Amino acid sequence: MATGLILAHHTIAAALTRKLVDKARALTVGNAARGEAALGPLINKRQLERVHAIVHDSVQAGARIEVGGEYDRLFYRPTVLSGVRPGMRAFDEEMFGPVATVVSFATDEEAIELANLTEYGLSAAIISPSIGRAMAIGERLDCGMLHINDQTVADECSNPFGGRGASGNGGSVGGPADWDEYTQWQWVTVKDTPPTYPF
């Protein structure tokens, strides 16, 4: 559920990118299990190589590394990419790595189109001073979870959890929704003694 693709209105995209760069530079990388760092290692070398390839393939296609894009062993530095467009791997693929991808938009319609231009749709968040505007945009997003003025990492085990498209595993995992997901209805009748029928 971690936010990877960040859509920012063109009037704030540059300032938001600078703030993300400052935050990325401040994040420490190391043994997070011992409280020594904010970010730990990626799961294995294969995943590290995949994240690095996506970042650098996107740069070759015109994206810019604002910070990061480097690693030491399995520790990938917090990375911010700007200038990302549809068709670049950083836009089209989920990375599962510490990479923030910033894409600017000009209108709500463009933002909705960009957000839905992916096969993934686990969680989305909309930050806006207008709840009505955010709700209107949210109603048109293909996502399993939607958060207004909050982050994308938010779930409760008592609520259905899941995504759309290639994300998650449907929207019926968690809470009472499990009853239908993992069971079948069966009609059962019980009588103390069998009735006598006239045939």
C-alpha positions in Angstrom: 0.0 0.0 0.0 3.0 2.3 0.2 2.6 5.2 -2.2 4.9 4.8 -5.2 3.2 6.9 -7.9 2.5 10.5 -6.7 0.4 12.7 -8.9 0.9 16.3 -8.1 -0.8 19.4 -9.7 1.7 21.2 -11.9 1.6 24.3 -9.7 3.0 22.4 -6.7 4.9 19.5 -8.3 8.3 21.2 -8.1 7.9 22.2 -4.4 6.5 18.8 -3.5 9.5 17.1 -5.2 11.9 19.3 -3.3 10.2 18.3 0.0 10.4 14.6 -1.0 14.1 15.0 -1.8 14.8 16.6 1.6 12.9 13.8 3.3 14.7 11.1 1.3 18.1 12.6 2.2 17.2 12.6 5.9 16.2 8.9 5.9 18.8 6.6 7.2 19.3 3.1 5.7 20.5 0.1 7.7 19.3 -2.4 10.2 15.8 -1.1 10.9 15.1 -4.2 13.1 17.5 -2.8 15.7 16.2 0.7 15.5 19.4 1.9 13.7 17.7 3.1 10.6 14.4 4.2 9.0 14.8 1.8 6.0 16.0 -1.7 6.0 17.2 -3.9 3.1 15.2 -5.1 0.1 14.2 -8.8 0.4 16.9 -10.2 -1.9 19.3 -9.5 -4.7 16.8 -10.2 -7.4 14.4 -7.6 -6.1 17.2 -5.1 -5.7 18.2 -5.6 -9.3 14.6 -5.2 -10.4 14.2 -1.9 -8.6 17.5 -0.6 -9.9 16.6 -1.6 -13.5 13.2 0.1 -13.3 14.8 3.3 -12.0 17.5 3.3 -14.7 15.3 2.2 -17.6 13.0 5.2 -16.7 16.0 7.5 -16.6 17.0 6.3 -20.1 13.5 7.1 -21.2 13.7 10.7 -19.9 13.0 10.6 -16.1 15.3 12.4 -13.7 16.8 11.0 -10.5 16.4 13.8 -8.0 18.1 11.8 -5.2 19.1 8.2 -4.7 19.2 5.7 -7.4 22.2 3.9 -5.7 22.6 0.9 -3.4 25.0 -0.8 -1.1 24.5 -4.5 -0.8 20.7 -4.9 -0.4 20.2 -1.4 0.9 18.6 0.8 -1.8 18.9 4.5 -1.1 15.6 6.4 -0.8 15.0 7.6 -4.4 12.8 10.3 -5.9 12.1 10.4 -9.7 10.6 13.3 -11.5 9.7 13.8 -15.1 8.0 10.4 -15.2 5.4 9.7 -17.9 3.2 6.8 -18.9 5.2 4.3 -20.8 8.2 4.5 -18.5 8.7 1.5 -16.3 8.6 3.7 -13.1 5.0 4.7 -14.1 3.8 1.3 -15.5 5.2 -1.1 -12.9 5.0 -1.6 -9.2 8.5 -1.5 -7.7 8.3 -2.6 -4.1 11.3 -0.5 -3.3 12.0 2.9 -1.7 11.2 4.9 -4.8 8.8 7.9 -5.0 7.7 8.6 -8.6 6.3 12.1 -9.2 4.1 12.8 -12.1 2.5 16.3 -12.7 -1.0 16.9 -14.0 -2.9 20.0 -15.0 -6.6 19.1 -14.5 -8.7 16.8 -12.4 -9.6 14.9 -15.6 -5.9 14.3 -16.4 -5.3 13.2 -12.8 -8.1 10.6 -13.0 -6.9 9.4 -16.4 -3.3 9.0 -15.1 -4.4 7.3 -11.9 -6.5 4.8 -13.9 -3.9 4.2 -16.6 -2.3 1.4 -14.7 -3.2 -2.2 -14.2 -2.7 -1.8 -10.5 -5.3 -0.5 -8.0 -4.7 -1.5 -4.4 -4.9 1.8 -2.5 -5.2 5.5 -3.5 -5.2 8.7 -1.5 -6.4 12.1 -2.5 -5.2 15.2 -0.6 -7.4 18.3 -1.2 -8.8 21.2 0.8 -12.1 20.4 -0.9 -13.7 17.2 0.4 -16.4 17.4 -2.3 -13.8 17.6 -5.0 -11.8 14.8 -3.5 -14.8 12.5 -3.3 -15.9 13.3 -6.9 -12.4 12.3 -8.0 -12.3 9.3 -5.8 -15.6 7.9 -7.2 -13.9 7.6 -10.5 -10.7 5.9 -9.4 -10.2 2.1 -9.9 -8.8 1.2 -6.5 -9.7 -1.2 -3.8 -9.1 1.3 -1.0 -9.6 5.1 -1.1 -8.3 7.5 1.5 -9.3 11.2 1.5 -6.7 13.5 3.1 -4.7 10.6 4.5 -1.9 8.3 3.3 -2.3 5.1 1.2 -1.1 2.8 4.1 -4.3 2.4 6.1 -6.3 -0.7 6.8 -8.1 -2.5 9.5 -8.4 -6.3 9.8 -12.2 -6.0 10.4 -12.8 -4.4 7.0 -12.6 -5.9 3.5 -9.1 -5.5 2.1 -8.1 -5.9 -1.5 -7.4 -4.2 -4.7 -8.5 -3.9 -8.3 -6.8 -5.2 -11.4 -3.4 -6.8 -10.8 -3.3 -5.5 -7.2 -4.3 -7.4 -4.1 -6.6 -10.4 -4.3 -10.0 -8.9 -4.7 -12.0 -6.8 -2.3 -13.5 -9.5 -0.1 -10.7 -10.3 2.3 -11.2 -9.3 5.9 -14.1 -9.2 8.3 -17.6 -10.4 7.5 -16.8 -10.3 3.8 -14.8 -13.5 4.4 -18.0 -15.4 5.0 -19.0 -15.2 1.3 -15.4 -15.4 0.0 -14.5 -18.6 1.7 -17.8 -20.5 2.2 -20.7 -21.7 0.2 -24.4 -21.3 1.1 -26.2 -24.5 1.8 -29.9 -25.0 2.5 -30.5 -27.4 5.4 -33.9 -28.5 6.7 -34.2 -30.7 9.9 -37.3 -32.5 11.3 -37.4 -34.7 14.4 -39.1 -37.5 12.4 -39.7 -38.0 8.7 -43.2 -37.0 7.6 -45.6 -39.5 6.1 -46.3 -38.5 2.5 -49.3 -39.8 0.6 -47.1 -41.4 -2.1 
